[in-house]
Amino acid sequence: MIAFQLKRSSRDLVGHAVLILFPLILIFFFDYLYKNISIETGMGMGGQSRITALAIGFALTFQIYGSAISFETLAEDLYSPMHDRIFSSPVEIRSIILSILVSSTVVSFLQTSILLVFSSIILGAIFPSLPLVLLVLLISVVFNQLFGTVLLLLTGGVKTANMVTTIYGSIVPMTVGLYFPLPQTEFFRILRLYGTPMGLANTASLAVMEGQHKLFLICLAVLVILIILLFFCLGPLVRRISR
C-alpha cells in the first residue's frame, strides 16, 4: 500500500519541482540581499555560514507547505466521491491513513535532502554533522505531515487545512529571524529558539552543527513529544470519520 501511495505522489512533478526549486531561488535571493545591505539574518547562526543557515531555514519552511502532500491526498480519499468506495473496501481506514503518512513523509524528506544537496553543490553550503542534521529534518517532516493530517481530520476540509498551513508557513519563519533580524530582547530570543516547532528544529540543526549536543537533544526531545501528542490525537479523529 505504501508503494502505491509513493507512486501516486510521484505524479505531481510540478508540485515537487516547486517545493525544491522555489526555496533554492529564495536562498540565493536572500543571500544576495544580505550581502548587499550588510546585515545578518536573525537566525542566531553562530559559526555557520549565512548560506548554510538560510538553507536549513528554507528547508524547514517548505516542509510546512509540504504537509499538503499528505492532507490533500487524504482529502481526495475521505472527502470526495471516493469516500464510499474506500469505506466499503476491506482495508481499514487507519491503514490507508498511515500508508499516506509514511509515503508523504518519505517524499517530503527526499525533497528536503535534494534541496540540501543543491544548496551544497550550487550555493556552497556546508553542513557539519550532516547525519544528525538530517535526523532533525526527518523528525520535522514527520511533525508537519502529522500536523497537516490532524488539521484536515479536525476541520473536515482541505481548504481550511490549506489556509491554516499557508498562514502558519508565512508567519513562523519570521519568528525564527529567517526574513529579517528580530529585536534583541529575551522574549524574541526565546521565541526564536523554542517558540515554535520550526524554531525547535532550526535550533536543533544549528546547535548540532556547533557541537552543542545538550541543546540539540533538548529541542529534539520536545519535537518528539509533540509528534507523540499529535499521534494520540489522530486516533479519536480516525474513529470519528470511521463511524
C-alpha positions as CSV (number, residue, x, y, z in Angstrom):
1,M,0.0,0.0,0.0
2,I,2.9,2.4,0.8
3,A,4.4,1.6,-2.7
4,F,1.1,2.5,-4.3
5,Q,0.9,5.8,-2.3
6,L,4.5,6.6,-3.4
7,K,3.6,6.0,-7.0
8,R,0.6,8.2,-6.5
9,S,2.6,11.1,-5.0
10,S,5.3,10.8,-7.8
11,R,2.7,12.0,-10.4
12,D,2.7,15.6,-9.1
13,L,6.0,16.6,-10.8
14,V,5.2,20.3,-10.8
15,G,4.5,20.3,-7.1
16,H,7.7,18.6,-6.3
17,A,9.7,21.0,-8.5
18,V,8.1,24.0,-6.8
19,L,9.0,22.6,-3.3
20,I,12.6,22.1,-4.4
21,L,13.4,24.9,-6.8
22,F,11.5,27.8,-5.2
23,P,13.3,27.6,-1.8
24,L,16.6,27.3,-3.7
25,I,15.8,30.5,-5.5
26,L,14.8,32.2,-2.2
27,I,18.1,31.0,-0.6
28,F,20.1,32.6,-3.4
29,F,18.0,35.8,-3.3
30,F,18.2,36.3,0.5
31,D,22.0,35.5,0.5
32,Y,22.4,38.1,-2.2
33,L,20.2,40.6,-0.4
34,Y,22.0,40.2,2.9
35,K,25.4,40.6,1.2
36,N,24.4,43.9,-0.4
37,I,22.7,45.5,2.6
38,S,25.4,44.4,5.0
39,I,23.2,42.8,7.7
40,E,22.9,39.3,9.0
41,T,19.9,37.1,9.3
42,G,18.2,37.0,12.7
43,M,18.6,33.2,13.0
44,G,21.5,33.2,15.5
45,M,23.6,31.0,13.2
46,G,26.7,31.1,15.4
47,G,29.8,30.0,13.5
48,Q,27.8,28.7,10.5
49,S,27.8,30.5,7.2
50,R,24.8,32.6,6.2
51,I,24.1,30.3,3.2
52,T,24.0,27.2,5.5
53,A,21.6,28.9,7.9
54,L,19.4,30.0,5.0
55,A,19.4,26.5,3.5
56,I,18.2,25.0,6.8
57,G,15.7,27.8,7.4
58,F,14.0,27.5,4.0
59,A,14.1,23.7,4.1
60,L,12.1,23.8,7.3
61,T,9.8,26.4,5.9
62,F,8.9,24.4,2.8
63,Q,8.4,21.3,4.9
64,I,5.3,23.1,6.3
65,Y,3.9,23.6,2.8
66,G,4.9,20.0,2.0
67,S,2.4,18.8,4.6
68,A,-0.1,19.3,1.8
69,I,1.3,16.1,0.3
70,S,-0.5,14.0,2.9
71,F,-3.6,16.0,3.7
72,E,-4.6,16.7,0.1
73,T,-4.2,13.1,-0.8
74,L,-6.3,12.2,2.3
75,A,-8.9,14.7,1.3
76,E,-9.2,13.0,-2.1
77,D,-10.0,9.7,-0.4
78,L,-12.1,10.9,2.6
79,Y,-14.0,14.0,1.4
80,S,-14.8,13.1,-2.2
81,P,-17.0,10.5,-4.1
82,M,-14.0,8.1,-3.5
83,H,-15.1,8.0,0.2
84,D,-17.9,5.4,-0.3
85,R,-15.7,3.1,-2.3
86,I,-12.9,3.2,0.3
87,F,-15.2,2.6,3.3
88,S,-16.8,-0.3,1.5
89,S,-13.4,-2.0,0.9
90,P,-12.0,-4.5,3.4
91,V,-8.9,-2.3,4.1
92,E,-9.0,-0.4,7.4
93,I,-9.2,3.3,7.2
94,R,-6.3,3.7,9.7
95,S,-4.1,1.6,7.4
96,I,-4.8,3.9,4.5
97,I,-4.1,7.0,6.6
98,L,-0.8,5.5,7.9
99,S,0.3,4.5,4.4
100,I,-0.3,8.0,3.2
101,L,1.5,9.5,6.1
102,V,4.5,7.2,5.6
103,S,4.7,7.8,1.9
104,S,4.3,11.5,2.3
105,T,7.0,11.6,4.9
106,V,9.4,9.8,2.5
107,V,8.6,12.2,-0.4
108,S,8.9,15.3,1.7
109,F,12.2,14.1,3.3
110,L,13.5,13.4,-0.2
111,Q,12.6,16.9,-1.3
112,T,14.4,18.3,1.7
113,S,17.5,16.2,1.1
114,I,17.6,17.2,-2.6
115,L,17.4,20.9,-1.5
116,L,20.4,20.4,0.8
117,V,22.3,18.7,-2.0
118,F,21.6,21.5,-4.4
119,S,22.4,24.2,-1.8
120,S,25.8,22.5,-1.2
121,I,26.7,22.0,-4.9
122,I,25.3,25.2,-6.4
123,L,25.5,27.7,-3.5
124,G,28.4,26.2,-1.5
125,A,26.5,25.5,1.8
126,I,28.4,23.3,4.2
127,F,26.6,21.1,6.7
128,P,28.8,19.7,9.6
129,S,27.3,16.7,11.4
130,L,25.1,16.0,8.4
131,P,23.6,12.7,9.6
132,L,22.3,14.4,12.8
133,V,21.1,17.4,10.8
134,L,19.2,15.0,8.5
135,L,17.7,13.3,11.6
136,V,16.3,16.7,12.8
137,L,14.9,17.4,9.4
138,L,13.3,14.0,9.2
139,I,11.6,14.5,12.6
140,S,10.5,17.9,11.4
141,V,8.9,16.3,8.3
142,V,7.1,13.8,10.5
143,F,5.7,16.5,12.7
144,N,4.5,18.6,9.7
145,Q,2.9,15.7,8.0
146,L,1.1,14.7,11.2
147,F,0.1,18.3,11.9
148,G,-1.5,18.6,8.4
149,T,-3.3,15.3,8.7
150,V,-4.7,16.1,12.2
151,L,-5.7,19.6,10.9
152,L,-7.6,18.1,8.0
153,L,-9.4,15.5,10.1
154,L,-10.2,18.1,12.7
155,T,-11.7,20.7,10.3
156,G,-13.1,18.2,7.7
157,G,-12.0,20.4,4.8
158,V,-8.9,20.7,2.6
159,K,-9.5,24.5,2.1
160,T,-9.3,25.2,5.8
161,A,-6.2,23.0,6.2
162,N,-4.5,24.7,3.3
163,M,-5.4,28.2,4.7
164,V,-4.0,27.4,8.2
165,T,-0.8,25.8,6.9
166,T,-0.3,28.7,4.5
167,I,-0.7,31.3,7.3
168,Y,1.5,29.2,9.6
169,G,4.1,28.8,6.9
170,S,4.1,32.5,6.3
171,I,4.3,33.7,9.9
172,V,6.5,31.1,11.6
173,P,9.7,31.8,9.6
174,M,9.5,35.4,10.7
175,T,9.7,34.3,14.3
176,V,13.0,32.5,13.8
177,G,14.5,35.5,12.0
178,L,14.7,34.0,8.6
179,Y,13.5,37.0,6.7
180,F,14.8,39.8,8.9
181,P,16.6,40.3,12.2
182,L,14.4,40.2,15.3
183,P,14.6,42.7,18.2
184,Q,17.5,41.9,20.7
185,T,15.3,41.1,23.7
186,E,14.9,38.0,25.8
187,F,11.3,37.4,24.6
188,F,12.3,37.3,21.0
189,R,15.4,35.2,21.7
190,I,13.2,32.5,23.4
191,L,10.6,32.8,20.6
192,R,13.3,32.3,18.0
193,L,14.9,29.3,19.8
194,Y,11.9,27.5,21.3
195,G,8.7,29.2,20.4
196,T,7.5,27.1,17.5
197,P,8.2,23.6,16.2
198,M,10.1,25.1,13.3
199,G,12.1,27.1,15.8
200,L,12.9,24.0,17.7
201,A,14.0,22.2,14.6
202,N,16.1,25.2,13.4
203,T,17.8,25.5,16.9
204,A,18.5,21.7,17.0
205,S,20.0,21.8,13.5
206,L,22.3,24.8,14.2
207,A,23.1,23.5,17.7
208,V,24.4,20.1,16.4
209,M,26.5,21.8,13.7
210,E,28.0,23.9,16.5
211,G,28.6,20.9,18.7
212,Q,26.0,22.0,21.3
213,H,24.7,18.5,21.8
214,K,22.7,19.2,25.0
215,L,20.7,21.9,23.3
216,F,20.3,19.6,20.3
217,L,18.9,16.8,22.4
218,I,16.5,19.1,24.3
219,C,15.0,20.5,21.2
220,L,14.8,17.1,19.5
221,A,13.1,15.6,22.6
222,V,10.4,18.4,22.6
223,L,9.8,17.8,18.9
224,V,9.4,14.0,19.5
225,I,6.9,14.8,22.4
226,L,4.9,17.0,20.0
227,I,4.8,14.2,17.5
228,I,3.6,11.7,20.1
229,L,0.8,14.1,21.1
230,L,-0.3,14.5,17.5
231,F,-0.2,10.8,17.0
232,F,-2.5,10.3,20.0
233,C,-4.8,13.0,18.6
234,L,-5.0,11.0,15.4
235,G,-6.8,8.0,17.0
236,P,-10.1,9.7,18.1
237,L,-10.2,11.6,14.8
238,V,-9.9,8.5,12.7
239,R,-12.5,6.7,14.8
240,R,-14.9,9.7,14.3
241,I,-14.7,9.5,10.5
242,S,-14.9,5.7,10.5
243,R,-18.4,5.8,12.1
